[in-house]
Amino acid sequence: MARVLILGGGFGGVVAAESLAKELGDEHEITLVSRSRRFLFYPALVRLAFGKCGPDDVSFDLRKSMLSRRVNFIEAEVARLDLDGRRAILAHGEVAGSISYDYVIFALGRRLATERVAGFFEHAHHLLALDGALKFGEAIRDFRDGQALIGQCPDARLPVPVYETALALSRLIGDEGQAKTRITVVGPGSLESELQDERMARTLAEAFARRGIEYVADFPISKITSGAVSTADQRELDYNLLMLLPPFTGSSAVSHLGITNDDNYVNVDWNMKVIGVERMYAVGDCVNFAGPKMGHMAVNQAEVVAANLAAEISGREPTAHYQHDLMMVVEGDGESIYFHKDLWTDEPAKVRHGTFWSWAKRVHEKYWEATHA
Ligand SMILES: Cc1cc2nc3c(=O)[nH]c(=O)nc-3n(C[C@H](O)[C@H](O)[C@H](O)COP(=O)(O)OP(=O)(O)OC[C@H]3O[C@@H](n4cnc5c(N)ncnc54)[C@H](O)[C@@H]3O)c2cc1C
């Protein structure tokens, strides 16, 4: 019998748990630990902020859904991993002390390094938690005139909600509101560096231009005060409404183990095995792959992990490989834009437009909830 411990109840951890439960026999024990028993469907938070759906539409009870798949669920905070002792140390929650494992899947996502941008907590809205999205929604409803500033801080690595927020705000304001308002998207680099593709960048720049949205490139925000954001070299932009994604880093639970890069992202190979460690896999936002960090990547990686771990446990060679594709649907001005790019080659991205993609994204959300809740 093998004891498999999965740390993190987001897209990566949940799909790894479900897929493993299907692959492994009943004699094996699977346990998932996460700090909250609610699963949050992040991609719907822009729509939530704009009042298109409610809190119950974007989350579900993880404990119930795990138990129905014979996965044990523990609500607790993971403090750190002890690789030699093969155990995770839990700081507080339902289980105190430590929990031992034979195999571990690390899926704790990214850490929000808000401390790197002075004033972030005090002044910026964000979309990285349910209450944050609801508060931003209230601010959107109060926004009648002035400057809206939407963007990513350095190292944020999540452009989709920024683009969707700018386009949704422009739609809400309408052509008549444009005389009194201005929407600016701000980024630390260029659109091309955010999207890693010239064609995707051009398509998005055209969508912004059609809606009168300005894009300010090369503006690494380092400080926020009431009414203005600034860079380390003293450039400033004013705002009346501010939504920013903070810098991301990897989880601090493994930062001391020598298995991460400089930003604390876990070093994995394309089998999703942690480099230099036996019996450990990692998936999702916590791993060291280049480019934006997306939920569909976490899901694909989790399926690779489940296949490889099931093989390893039954004494077979783990042969499943992850393919690092970027797929994005940016809900836009009337129609949506679909991007698809292989991030491990120089092949240009595929770009498609149409109302179909927004519908497909919605259907995918419903499908996710129906199959995982
Ligand atoms: C507003 C928004 C819109 C997005 N839109 C899209 C989109 O359109 N398409 C797309 O593909 N992706 C999108 N994403 C990105 C996607 O949500 C993430 O890439 C995805 O959630 C990563 O999954 P994960 O399992 O690696 O991490 P997470 O989903 O972050 O899960 C990590 C889990 O671990 C838990 N955890 C963390 N630390 C600890 C700890 N120390 N102890 C215990 N538990 C802990 C967390 O509570 C969480 O449950 C969006 C994200 C946001 C915020």
PDBQT file of the ligand as one rigid body, heavy atoms in Angstrom, charges set to zero:
ROOT
HETATM    1  C1  LIG A 401      -8.662  36.410 -11.797  1.00  0.00    +0.000 C 
HETATM    2  C2  LIG A 401      -7.996  35.216 -12.423  1.00  0.00    +0.000 A 
HETATM    3  C3  LIG A 401      -8.359  34.812 -13.704  1.00  0.00    +0.000 A 
HETATM    4  C4  LIG A 401      -7.752  33.715 -14.295  1.00  0.00    +0.000 A 
HETATM    5  N1  LIG A 401      -8.145  33.337 -15.549  1.00  0.00    +0.000 NA
HETATM    6  C5  LIG A 401      -7.622  32.206 -16.091  1.00  0.00    +0.000 A 
HETATM    7  C6  LIG A 401      -8.084  31.732 -17.352  1.00  0.00    +0.000 A 
HETATM    8  O1  LIG A 401      -8.937  32.359 -17.995  1.00  0.00    +0.000 OA
HETATM    9  N2  LIG A 401      -7.557  30.565 -17.838  1.00  0.00    +0.000 N 
HETATM   10  C7  LIG A 401      -6.609  29.862 -17.135  1.00  0.00    +0.000 A 
HETATM   11  O2  LIG A 401      -6.166  28.789 -17.617  1.00  0.00    +0.000 OA
HETATM   12  N3  LIG A 401      -6.132  30.300 -15.955  1.00  0.00    +0.000 NA
HETATM   13  C8  LIG A 401      -6.614  31.449 -15.410  1.00  0.00    +0.000 A 
HETATM   14  N4  LIG A 401      -6.156  31.883 -14.206  1.00  0.00    +0.000 N 
HETATM   15  C9  LIG A 401      -4.992  31.205 -13.575  1.00  0.00    +0.000 C 
HETATM   16  C10 LIG A 401      -5.387  29.978 -12.772  1.00  0.00    +0.000 C 
HETATM   17  O3  LIG A 401      -6.412  30.270 -11.867  1.00  0.00    +0.000 OA
HETATM   18  C11 LIG A 401      -4.150  29.457 -12.019  1.00  0.00    +0.000 C 
HETATM   19  O4  LIG A 401      -3.119  29.212 -12.954  1.00  0.00    +0.000 OA
HETATM   20  C12 LIG A 401      -4.489  28.193 -11.290  1.00  0.00    +0.000 C 
HETATM   21  O5  LIG A 401      -5.357  28.493 -10.218  1.00  0.00    +0.000 OA
HETATM   22  C13 LIG A 401      -3.230  27.475 -10.780  1.00  0.00    +0.000 C 
HETATM   23  O6  LIG A 401      -3.616  26.286 -10.150  1.00  0.00    +0.000 OA
HETATM   24  P1  LIG A 401      -2.730  25.697  -8.972  1.00  0.00    +0.000 P 
HETATM   25  O7  LIG A 401      -3.428  24.455  -8.503  1.00  0.00    +0.000 OA
HETATM   26  O8  LIG A 401      -1.322  25.579  -9.382  1.00  0.00    +0.000 OA
HETATM   27  O9  LIG A 401      -2.743  26.804  -7.827  1.00  0.00    +0.000 OA
HETATM   28  P2  LIG A 401      -3.954  27.401  -7.012  1.00  0.00    +0.000 P 
HETATM   29  O10 LIG A 401      -5.210  27.373  -7.786  1.00  0.00    +0.000 OA
HETATM   30  O11 LIG A 401      -3.455  28.712  -6.490  1.00  0.00    +0.000 OA
HETATM   31  O12 LIG A 401      -4.121  26.381  -5.800  1.00  0.00    +0.000 OA
HETATM   32  C14 LIG A 401      -3.207  26.294  -4.746  1.00  0.00    +0.000 C 
HETATM   33  C15 LIG A 401      -3.963  25.788  -3.522  1.00  0.00    +0.000 C 
HETATM   34  O13 LIG A 401      -3.053  25.589  -2.433  1.00  0.00    +0.000 OA
HETATM   35  C16 LIG A 401      -3.561  26.247  -1.268  1.00  0.00    +0.000 C 
HETATM   36  N5  LIG A 401      -2.390  26.662  -0.498  1.00  0.00    +0.000 N 
HETATM   37  C17 LIG A 401      -1.432  27.541  -0.868  1.00  0.00    +0.000 A 
HETATM   38  N6  LIG A 401      -0.490  27.619   0.096  1.00  0.00    +0.000 NA
HETATM   39  C18 LIG A 401      -0.870  26.768   1.080  1.00  0.00    +0.000 A 
HETATM   40  C19 LIG A 401      -0.292  26.391   2.319  1.00  0.00    +0.000 A 
HETATM   41  N7  LIG A 401       0.870  26.887   2.746  1.00  0.00    +0.000 N 
HETATM   42  N8  LIG A 401      -0.937  25.466   3.079  1.00  0.00    +0.000 NA
HETATM   43  C20 LIG A 401      -2.125  24.926   2.653  1.00  0.00    +0.000 A 
HETATM   44  N9  LIG A 401      -2.702  25.242   1.488  1.00  0.00    +0.000 NA
HETATM   45  C21 LIG A 401      -2.091  26.159   0.707  1.00  0.00    +0.000 A 
HETATM   46  C22 LIG A 401      -4.377  27.409  -1.792  1.00  0.00    +0.000 C 
HETATM   47  O14 LIG A 401      -5.312  27.838  -0.820  1.00  0.00    +0.000 OA
HETATM   48  C23 LIG A 401      -5.025  26.780  -3.042  1.00  0.00    +0.000 C 
HETATM   49  O15 LIG A 401      -6.183  26.050  -2.686  1.00  0.00    +0.000 OA
HETATM   50  C24 LIG A 401      -6.755  32.987 -13.586  1.00  0.00    +0.000 A 
HETATM   51  C25 LIG A 401      -6.391  33.382 -12.287  1.00  0.00    +0.000 A 
HETATM   52  C26 LIG A 401      -6.998  34.489 -11.725  1.00  0.00    +0.000 A 
HETATM   53  C27 LIG A 401      -6.582  34.903 -10.323  1.00  0.00    +0.000 C 
ENDROOT
TORSDOF 0
